Structures are given as C-alpha cells and as structure tokens.
Amino acid sequence: MEAKAVARHIRISPQKARLVADLVRGKNVETAINTLRFMPKKGARLLRKVIESAVANAGQNEAIDIDTLYIKTVYIDGGPMLKRIRPRAMGRATKILKRSSHITVILDEM
C-alpha cells in the first residue's frame, strides 16, 4: 500500500530542493526524518514537512503499518516563476526568475 503527499508552489528552486531529496530517497521514513531534522538547508525543512504529511496520510489507512514505511519516490518539479527586473548599467535591465517547486513524496511498505 502506498501513501502520497504533495506540496505545491513552494518558494525554493527545484535545483536546491533536489540536492536534499537525493539524500533521503529509498531510506526508511524514521531515518529520513532524523537526517532532515539536523540538516541546515531550507529544503530539508520543507521536505521533512511533506514526508511527515505523507506519514499522516498513511496513518488514515488501517491496512498500512507506519513502522515499515520507506520513501519509494521523491520528485521535485518546477512550479511557476515570479519574474522580476533588476536595473543595470546604461538604462538596461535583466530578468530575475524567482523559482518555485512542487514536491511529491510517495511512501510504501517494506
């Protein structure tokens, strides 16, 4: 049995969030949460919240044993970008793309 949680429109670039997601993919849920709790990156805090949400979703299903859950898949897709402009020399301007992410976590039983 699988449990899933999705967080959309999270204000972190997908590239930065994927660095953290690669560390916990395939691990036991309890190990992953402890790893993320002591990691100093912003993406670790956001990903931990999504994993905890997926565990809570799994707890709603009587057939799933929460102690045997592991992270089956984690994928981080790009969300919409906020487009801003920075003034440059001689009247020019450059774009600043403030990226966002959609974080999806799927848990499964061992």
N, C-alpha and C positions, 0 to 999 in steps of 0.2 A: 504494500500500500504506500502511496506517495502523499506527501503534503507539500503545498506550494505557498509562497508569499511573494508579492511583487510590490516594490516601491517605485513610484513614478515621479518624474520631474525633480530629481534630487540634484542640488546645486554643487556638483563636483564633476570634473571632467572624466569621461569614461576611461581614459588612459591611466589616470591616477587611481581610480577605483579598481581597475583590473590588476594592478600590482598587488593589492591586498587580497583580491579574490583568488588569485593563483596560489596563495599560501594555504588556504583552507579547503580547496576543492578536493573532495574524496575523503576528508577526515571525519572522525566521529564528531557529533554535534557538541558534546561537552568539551572536548579538546579544542575544537574550533572557537567556541565562545571564550574559553580561557585564554587562548592565543590572542584573540582580537581585543580582549579587555585590557591587556597590558601593552598594546602596540600604540605608539604615539601618533599615528596617522589619522586624519579626518575620515578617510574611507573605512578604517577599521570600526569606528563607532557606528557609522551608518550601516555597514554590512552586518554588524552584530545585532542591530535592532531588527533587521529583516530576517535574520536567522531565528531570533527569538520569536518573531511573529509566526514564522513557519512552524516552529515547535508548538506554539499555542494553537495553531490551526490543526496540527496533528493530534493534539490533546482532545479536540472535539470529536474525533473518531474513536469509537470504543475498540475497534479492531487493531489499532496501531499501538505498539509498545514504545513509549517515548525513550526508554533507556537504550534501545537498539538502533536509533536513528543515526544516519550518516548523511553527509552532504553529497547528493548524487550529481547535481549540476548547479553551477552558478554562472550566470552570464549577465554581462553588463552592456546594454545597448545605449547608443547615443539618443538623447532627448532633444527637445527644441533648444535653439541657441538664442540668447539675448544678444542683439547686435548693437554695439556702441561705437562711438567715433572718438579718436584721440587726435587733437590738433598737432600738426607737425610744422616743420620749418617752411617758410615761404608760402604760407597760405594753404598748404596741403593738409590732408587728413588721412589717417589709416584706420582700418576696421579693427575692433576688438571683439572677438567672439567669446561670450561667456557661456561655456558649455554646461549642459545638464545631462543626467543619466537616468536610465530605467534599470533598476536592479531586480533580478529574478533569481530566487533560490528554490530548488526542488530537493526535498529530503525523501529518503527511502529507508526501509528497514533492512538490516543486515540479514 
